Amino acid sequence: MTHRVPWSAQHKKLTANTLFSLSNSFAEPLSSDELIELSLKRGDHEIVEQYQKHSLRYTPNGGSVDLRIEIAKLYGPDIGPENIIVFTGAQVALQTAALAIMGEGDHAIVFSPGYQSTQEAPLIAGGTVTRIKLKPDEGWQVDPERVLAAIQDNTKYMVINEPYNPAGTLMKPDVQKRLVEIAKENDIIILSDEVYRLLEHNEADRLPAMADIYDRGISAVTVSKPWGGCGITIGWLALKNMDIKERIKDMQYFATACPSRASEIQAIMALRASDYLLDRNLEIIRKNVALLEAFIDKYDDLFEWVKPVAGAICYIRFKGPLTSAELGEQLAAAGIGIKPAWVFSKPGTTDSGYFRVGYGESIMTKALEALEKFVETHKGEWSDRMNKVR
Ligand SMILES: Cc1ncc(COP(=O)(O)O)c(C=O)c1O
């Protein structure tokens, strides 16, 4: 039996005691008090009362209708509450969808580096995958020609992630359109992990949701990221196709089919406060990106990146004499958590020198100061080592 070790679990062991986190990928974390305050400020006394007095019966399989109504408002007119399946987070949604769609012998197309579940859920479901490599010198863009070349007779599924974790980049709109065309022509279901959608640093860059533009498309979202509500543990899938929806809902039955009602109500509160929360979180994000850009400019002999345009994450290359794994270990020893390249690629992949930095939280500035201090302490020694190699 294969023991599948989560890539990020190994990283968490390394950074368990770090004081400064540049590892997180969510926006400013919410508190329960804040959600109640925001609801009362809006005059939404009813939702607060529901939170205090709700029944602890099972919620309906796939989520209560009031939450699904709130979620459906994020999409176009073809997506209603009946097109939403609620999960206890996006991770379990990704896995359940793969289990429902992929059978033994089915093939999926996925992209690497990337969040492990976007690459491996189809494998865990018993299928095979082709991992298409994304490259920094192509702006981490998906090349539709490579997707076409990867299609096999048994290709059933493709998993994309836009905005893209780890780099915080966005697919070009014409690439998204082309992928949908390719999927239509080849009868492939696309799951688009859109957990960082709504956090485009410039709203004009936002791509349409996959659920809105493709009748065999699925959008995966979570309140963990844009709303900063990881502890709410509510995510969802939005999709038009009712056959696929029923298959996924049936598969969900064998895991957590009924989310906690307290979580559902908190998710409703967060969604109803979206205007305020997303504006506030984007303000923090924009400030932090500017600080990171100043850092990269100041140390451009040591670091480079494809500047992020969405989400709360970026992927930075260390040009000094350490792999990203070694840098991650040394930073962890100095109390700073980052995510080295190995967290995003299958074991055995060559270390690209890239590491992921998260910038969604206001306390990130302290972590960046600590990183800068670390760089100041070590840059002389790195420069000596690099000169010796030359
Ligand atoms: C790309 C991506 N998808 C899904 C998830 C899982 O989200 P959740 O916290 O809702 O399980 C994450 C969390 O880091 C993520 O980065």
The ligand as an SDF file (V2000), in Angstrom:
LIG
                    3D

 16 16  0  0  0  0  0  0  0  0999 V2000
   -4.6360   26.1140   -4.9720 C   0  0  0  0  0  0  0  0  0  0  0  0
   -5.3420   25.6610   -3.7320 C   0  0  0  0  0  0  0  0  0  0  0  0
   -6.4610   24.9350   -3.8370 N   0  0  0  0  0  0  0  0  0  0  0  0
   -7.1240   24.4930   -2.7550 C   0  0  0  0  0  0  0  0  0  0  0  0
   -6.6780   24.7670   -1.4710 C   0  0  0  0  0  0  0  0  0  0  0  0
   -7.4270   24.2030   -0.2930 C   0  0  0  0  0  0  0  0  0  0  0  0
   -8.2680   25.0930    0.3110 O   0  0  0  0  0  0  0  0  0  0  0  0
   -9.0620   24.7490    1.6460 P   0  0  0  0  0  0  0  0  0  0  0  0
   -8.3830   25.4670    2.7510 O   0  0  0  0  0  0  0  0  0  0  0  0
  -10.4320   25.2990    1.4560 O   0  0  0  0  0  0  0  0  0  0  0  0
   -9.1050   23.2700    1.8080 O   0  0  0  0  0  0  0  0  0  0  0  0
   -5.5140   25.5220   -1.3150 C   0  0  0  0  0  0  0  0  0  0  0  0
   -4.9910   25.8050    0.0400 C   0  0  0  0  0  0  0  0  0  0  0  0
   -3.8540   26.1730    0.2350 O   0  0  0  0  0  0  0  0  0  0  0  0
   -4.8370   25.9880   -2.4650 C   0  0  0  0  0  0  0  0  0  0  0  0
   -3.7180   26.7340   -2.3910 O   0  0  0  0  0  0  0  0  0  0  0  0
  1  2  1  0
  2  3  1  0
  2 15  2  0
  3  4  2  0
  4  5  1  0
  5  6  1  0
  5 12  2  0
  6  7  1  0
  7  8  1  0
  8  9  2  0
  8 10  1  0
  8 11  1  0
 12 13  1  0
 12 15  1  0
 13 14  2  0
 15 16  1  0
M  END
$$$$
